Amino acid sequence: MWSKQSKTLIAFALGLGVAVTFIKPALPQIPRFNLIIALGPPGEVKFQKPDWSNFQPASIGDVLRGDYQLLVGSNATVEVLCSNWTTWKPEPGRTSTVNEGCPTAGDSRIIHSEDYTAPTRVANNQNIPYLLSPRNTSLLDNRPTLRWHQVEGAESYSVRIRGQGLDLDWKTHSRETEILYSGEQPLPPGYYWLIVETDNGKRSIEEGVFGFRVLDKKKATTLLKEVEELQQKQLSEEAKTLA
């Protein structure tokens, strides 16, 4: 268990942008995953995993592997955010393999990119519950506090966290704009997508899909060591100045 002081130091390091090899903008580094960001009408878009015998209804926030089948009704629409940040709108009235519209792992520009500069944040749309925190960051806390913009006229929000391993899909509702992740199990190390939607259909993903990475203990320890070394260096420089 990490002490409060350790967590504070980690937060301090992340805030300063300490240059350690594993701290990068929290973009999904798993190219085979793609995300449904819009669909309609409900029930008319379905997907099937290779080991499933039948198609199951899809919903916004579902994560798709490249070998999944996507069935779109003749009067339905669906939009998929691919792992390389392009979007794909499958043709209605047919079944498509996700890899037909989204790049395979070998084609993804994310995993091969050497540019770890965080994307520029544009002016926020006040009509959507855009994410405040965590947002493209790395965390030590495995039960993070989630915050988003309060939308005028919205009475409640649905909150969803999807895990990169496809085995975590946590959902809750809140009238507040700040909640603590309260899943049965703490979030294991890895990358997570965070999606918030108002009761009148405004979604955080309208400005892009953002998330966060939970660090494992080894990486957090490395970062803590970097912070302590930085603090010692700063103290030494201050001492020299005073002398």
C-alpha positions as CSV (number, residue, x, y, z in Angstrom):
1,M,0.0,0.0,0.0
2,W,1.4,3.4,-0.9
3,S,1.6,6.1,1.7
4,K,0.0,9.5,1.2
5,Q,3.5,11.1,0.9
6,S,4.4,8.7,-1.9
7,K,1.2,9.5,-3.8
8,T,1.9,13.2,-3.3
9,L,5.4,12.8,-4.7
10,I,4.1,10.8,-7.7
11,A,1.5,13.6,-8.4
12,F,4.3,16.1,-8.1
13,A,6.4,14.3,-10.6
14,L,3.6,13.9,-13.1
15,G,2.8,17.5,-12.7
16,L,6.4,18.5,-13.5
17,G,6.6,16.1,-16.4
18,V,9.7,14.2,-15.0
19,A,11.4,12.6,-17.9
20,V,11.5,8.9,-17.2
21,T,11.2,6.4,-20.0
22,F,7.8,5.0,-19.1
23,I,5.9,8.2,-18.6
24,K,4.3,9.1,-21.9
25,P,0.9,10.6,-22.8
26,A,-1.7,8.0,-22.0
27,L,-2.7,7.1,-25.5
28,P,-3.8,3.6,-26.0
29,Q,-0.7,1.6,-26.8
30,I,-2.7,-1.5,-27.8
31,P,-3.4,-1.1,-31.5
32,R,-5.7,-4.0,-31.8
33,F,-8.5,-2.3,-29.8
34,N,-11.1,0.0,-31.4
35,L,-14.0,1.8,-29.8
36,I,-17.6,2.3,-30.7
37,I,-18.3,6.0,-30.3
38,A,-21.8,6.4,-31.9
39,L,-24.6,4.1,-33.1
40,G,-28.3,4.1,-33.7
41,P,-30.9,3.0,-33.4
42,P,-30.2,0.8,-30.3
43,G,-30.4,-3.0,-31.1
44,E,-29.8,-2.5,-34.8
45,V,-26.0,-2.8,-34.5
46,K,-24.5,-6.1,-33.2
47,F,-21.1,-7.6,-32.9
48,Q,-19.7,-11.1,-32.6
49,K,-16.4,-12.4,-31.2
50,P,-14.7,-15.3,-32.9
51,D,-15.7,-17.7,-30.1
52,W,-19.4,-16.6,-30.0
53,S,-22.1,-18.6,-31.7
54,N,-24.4,-15.5,-32.1
55,F,-24.3,-11.8,-32.5
56,Q,-24.9,-9.6,-29.4
57,P,-26.3,-6.0,-29.3
58,A,-23.5,-3.4,-29.4
59,S,-23.5,-0.2,-27.4
60,I,-21.4,3.0,-27.2
61,G,-18.2,2.3,-25.5
62,D,-17.8,-1.3,-26.6
63,V,-14.2,-2.2,-27.4
64,L,-13.7,-4.2,-30.6
65,R,-10.8,-6.4,-31.7
66,G,-9.8,-6.5,-35.3
67,D,-11.2,-10.1,-35.8
68,Y,-14.7,-9.2,-34.4
69,Q,-17.7,-9.2,-36.8
70,L,-19.9,-6.1,-36.9
71,L,-23.5,-6.4,-38.1
72,V,-25.1,-3.1,-39.1
73,G,-28.9,-3.1,-39.8
74,S,-30.0,-1.6,-43.1
75,N,-31.4,1.5,-41.4
76,A,-28.7,1.7,-38.7
77,T,-25.5,3.7,-38.4
78,V,-22.4,3.1,-36.3
79,E,-19.1,4.9,-35.9
80,V,-15.9,3.3,-34.7
81,L,-12.9,5.1,-33.4
82,C,-9.9,3.0,-34.6
83,S,-6.8,2.5,-32.6
84,N,-4.8,4.9,-34.9
85,W,-7.4,7.7,-34.2
86,T,-9.1,7.5,-37.5
87,T,-12.9,6.8,-37.6
88,W,-14.8,4.2,-39.6
89,K,-18.4,4.0,-40.5
90,P,-19.3,0.5,-41.7
91,E,-21.8,0.1,-44.6
92,P,-25.4,-0.5,-43.4
93,G,-27.1,-3.7,-44.3
94,R,-24.1,-6.0,-44.1
95,T,-21.6,-7.7,-41.9
96,S,-18.0,-6.4,-41.7
97,T,-14.9,-7.6,-40.0
98,V,-13.5,-4.8,-37.9
99,N,-10.1,-5.1,-39.7
100,E,-11.8,-4.1,-42.9
101,G,-12.3,-0.5,-41.6
102,C,-9.7,-0.2,-38.9
103,P,-5.9,-0.9,-39.4
104,T,-4.4,-4.1,-38.1
105,A,-1.8,-3.9,-35.4
106,G,1.0,-3.9,-37.9
107,D,-0.4,-0.8,-39.7
108,S,-1.1,1.3,-36.6
109,R,0.8,4.5,-36.3
110,I,0.4,4.7,-32.5
111,I,2.6,1.8,-31.5
112,H,5.4,2.8,-33.9
113,S,5.3,6.5,-33.2
114,E,8.3,8.2,-31.6
115,D,6.4,11.4,-31.0
116,Y,5.2,11.4,-27.4
117,T,4.0,15.0,-27.4
118,A,0.6,15.3,-25.9
119,P,-2.0,16.5,-28.4
120,T,-2.9,20.2,-28.2
121,R,-6.1,20.8,-26.2
122,V,-8.6,22.9,-28.2
123,A,-11.2,25.1,-26.6
124,N,-13.7,23.0,-24.7
125,N,-17.3,22.6,-25.8
126,Q,-19.3,23.8,-22.8
127,N,-22.3,21.7,-24.0
128,I,-20.6,18.3,-23.3
129,P,-19.3,16.7,-20.1
130,Y,-15.7,16.9,-21.2
131,L,-13.2,15.2,-19.0
132,L,-11.3,17.1,-16.4
133,S,-9.4,14.4,-14.7
134,P,-7.9,11.9,-15.2
135,R,-7.3,12.9,-18.7
136,N,-4.4,11.5,-20.7
137,T,-2.3,10.9,-17.6
138,S,-0.7,8.2,-15.5
139,L,-1.9,7.4,-12.0
140,L,-0.7,5.5,-9.0
141,D,-4.1,5.5,-7.3
142,N,-6.1,2.4,-8.4
143,R,-9.3,3.9,-7.1
144,P,-9.1,7.3,-8.8
145,T,-11.4,10.3,-8.4
146,L,-13.2,11.0,-11.7
147,R,-14.1,14.6,-12.6
148,W,-15.9,16.2,-15.6
149,H,-17.4,19.5,-16.8
150,Q,-20.9,20.3,-15.5
151,V,-23.3,20.7,-18.4
152,E,-26.1,23.3,-18.0
153,G,-29.4,21.6,-18.0
154,A,-28.1,18.1,-17.3
155,E,-29.6,16.4,-14.2
156,S,-27.6,13.3,-14.2
157,Y,-24.6,11.6,-15.8
158,S,-23.7,8.0,-16.8
159,V,-20.1,7.1,-16.3
160,R,-18.3,4.2,-17.9
161,I,-14.7,2.9,-17.6
162,R,-13.5,0.3,-20.1
163,G,-10.4,-1.7,-19.6
164,Q,-7.9,-2.5,-22.2
165,G,-8.2,-6.2,-21.5
166,L,-11.9,-6.2,-22.4
167,D,-12.7,-7.8,-19.0
168,L,-13.6,-4.6,-17.2
169,D,-16.7,-2.6,-18.0
170,W,-17.7,-0.5,-15.0
171,K,-20.8,1.7,-15.1
172,T,-22.5,4.0,-12.7
173,H,-24.8,7.0,-12.6
174,S,-24.3,10.3,-10.7
175,R,-25.9,13.7,-10.2
176,E,-22.6,15.1,-9.3
177,T,-19.6,15.9,-11.5
178,E,-17.0,14.2,-9.3
179,I,-17.1,10.6,-8.1
180,L,-14.7,8.0,-6.8
181,Y,-14.3,4.8,-8.7
182,S,-16.2,2.3,-6.6
183,G,-15.8,-1.0,-8.5
184,E,-15.6,-4.2,-6.5
185,Q,-11.9,-4.6,-7.4
186,P,-9.3,-1.9,-7.6
187,L,-8.2,-1.1,-11.1
188,P,-5.2,-3.3,-12.0
189,P,-2.2,-1.7,-13.9
190,G,-3.1,-0.9,-17.5
191,Y,-4.9,1.6,-19.7
192,Y,-8.6,2.6,-19.3
193,W,-11.0,4.6,-21.4
194,L,-13.3,7.0,-19.5
195,I,-16.7,8.0,-21.1
196,V,-19.3,10.3,-19.5
197,E,-22.8,11.0,-20.9
198,T,-25.5,13.4,-19.8
199,D,-29.1,12.4,-19.3
200,N,-29.9,14.3,-22.5
201,G,-27.4,12.5,-24.7
202,K,-24.3,14.7,-24.7
203,R,-21.1,12.7,-24.5
204,S,-17.6,13.4,-23.5
205,I,-16.3,11.5,-26.5
206,E,-17.7,14.2,-28.8
207,E,-14.3,16.0,-28.3
208,G,-12.3,12.8,-28.5
209,V,-11.7,9.6,-26.5
210,F,-9.5,10.1,-23.5
211,G,-8.4,7.9,-20.6
212,F,-5.7,7.1,-18.1
213,R,-3.1,4.6,-17.2
214,V,-2.7,3.0,-13.8
215,L,0.9,2.4,-13.0
216,D,2.2,-0.8,-11.6
217,K,4.2,-0.8,-8.4
218,K,7.6,-1.2,-10.1
219,K,7.1,1.8,-12.4
220,A,5.7,3.9,-9.6
221,T,8.8,3.1,-7.5
222,T,11.0,4.1,-10.3
223,L,9.2,7.4,-10.6
224,L,9.3,8.0,-6.9
225,K,13.1,7.5,-7.0
226,E,13.3,10.1,-9.8
227,V,11.3,12.5,-7.8
228,E,13.5,12.1,-4.7
229,E,16.6,12.6,-6.7
230,L,15.1,15.7,-8.2
231,Q,14.2,17.1,-4.8
232,Q,17.7,16.4,-3.5
233,K,19.2,18.2,-6.5
234,Q,16.9,21.2,-6.0
235,L,17.8,21.3,-2.3
236,S,21.5,21.1,-3.1
237,E,21.2,24.0,-5.6
238,E,19.3,26.1,-3.0
239,A,21.9,25.4,-0.4
240,K,24.7,26.5,-2.8
241,T,22.8,29.7,-3.6
242,L,22.4,30.5,0.1
243,A,26.0,29.8,0.8
